[in-house]
């Protein structure tokens, strides 16, 4: 008579104090998975963000919506990637036999945290290289643009060899505008009138480039010293009166008005620059704070996921079946 006997043998791990409590292969595996998923999600976020933007007015998503979406996406990226990396680090580790449950939980937490830390460093390195590539490309484009602008400026300078500062051209123009009263009384020029007489009779400005440059220089110097000297005001009034035919009082009033307008323009530019700098500062501060929060969320999720992965690993019981006939 033949009998079938089945023996179930349960394998048990033997406690060995020489075995390390850190399973680096599992940590590196989790970190690799977390880094890869983080990089993929960041690239996907860039694509979604760029698709939501539009250069056209009243088109595309607003800046506030883009900012909120960026924060949410960073948090999701950290939670998903770090959670997966932590779970892999806990699930792939070797089983610690004879170790207290509290110690097992601590080791699993450490495995998850280490996998998150390594993955974060890898992602930062990849992003830093990508940003460096973008900056280098932008610098090349900027250099080409500057070179093209320099060539254009050289061509313009060849046509206009003597010109005043571009920022003060408009204000200098207001100084040497023609006299409307003289223009209203303009008559047909006589046979013996010169070109200068015709220009003055028509109320047109008759000013040399040297006079324009000198006027711009005086205004610029006055703005630098934050005061318009009376002698400069009187001198420019005489030059303006001779060139345009206006009386001395109106000429000096033009000088004072141009000075005040230039000063107001500079103050407005400074205020706008300060506002832009302050907005950039606030944006950088908020971005740093939310990035810090998302990284903390990633560390927490990786540690908790490693505990669940370790529990799933310890629940597995390896069995072998032997049949006797």
Steps between C-alpha positions, in 0.01 A plus 500: 500500500640834398442803722543861411659701776535876469741688723485879519832656586500866601832673458604730779766766498769476759597812689847614420639809668760538228235578238469874434173675574528696175412338169675725250384311189138556602568868579673561167224318314236717667702817440544413132129444453411819688751710304380366166135560582578850634684593182217369282236688700704824497537482122127430470430800721715722276307381197161559660609843624630613163186376326289712738695819425430729207672817376169646382305747709202362696600149401640211698507440874563783744825531695329425832348181362839394363659562841238296687521219244880496533480464878242221476705318235820521706317356802350221288840422349662471840220286645480260204873459433611492864218262595596258225870521585436446871273202436762339277771558762288330767370218284834400348701493823603174663301371796634571848427194711492531877485881492239683705211650308587854609854457367361363173275804461791731569720329243224509241450870567873559461501305173220712363665823611835403349339405169324840495824684580700326226222548246475871587873549447487319166203708379670823611813402307299423185299821525814704566660364183181570305482857632868551418433382144209740467707788640788425261260487208340826608842660536589394146177646365553818701855529371380467142231760566751739655735452206217570256394802703859626500516467123173690470620768737821537297299545184279760666802677642647520151187681386477722807853550631405752764195433710404562859400243756202299380322531833504880489424551129131561556559757773759677287246509218254679727761769560554582132146482368401776258299805601132444406432876502765560238372208297150654492633825350712331239489662160634397165878545504644780300744472217800609705427298816757241603421148621563610859256791464234270359549251787481770766196662337323164489569443870713193428781393732848596383733318737828322440578149628764651730237718666270201554782296655595793724139543615470127576829511690388794713170332585672172585753673724222693674311178566814340642551790740122516569492874431464723194737790537375844403794569269432177309133587476580850370756373249267236358224759482721721285592209270135395465386856437758547227415167333120517519417867530309471830546764768735451794229426758344222292841354417597481866160350578568229242831421671336470841215289362737265319711462814196418715364258241833317477521481878145364523574245228806377687306473827225307324755261352659447841162435660408250230834321542456487878150356462626237257784408737260478792262277304792277400611482864152401619467244223838345586413491870163333441650252255774406747253454786265283295791299364614442859149381594483266200839351587383436857190331362722284280721396793196414711331300223821309424545403866137390542499310170817317604323380815213359294748342260689341789181364650405345170848346479484349851157348442641276229572144624714281279377139497613184328297186444647148501294197392582149615363199321 
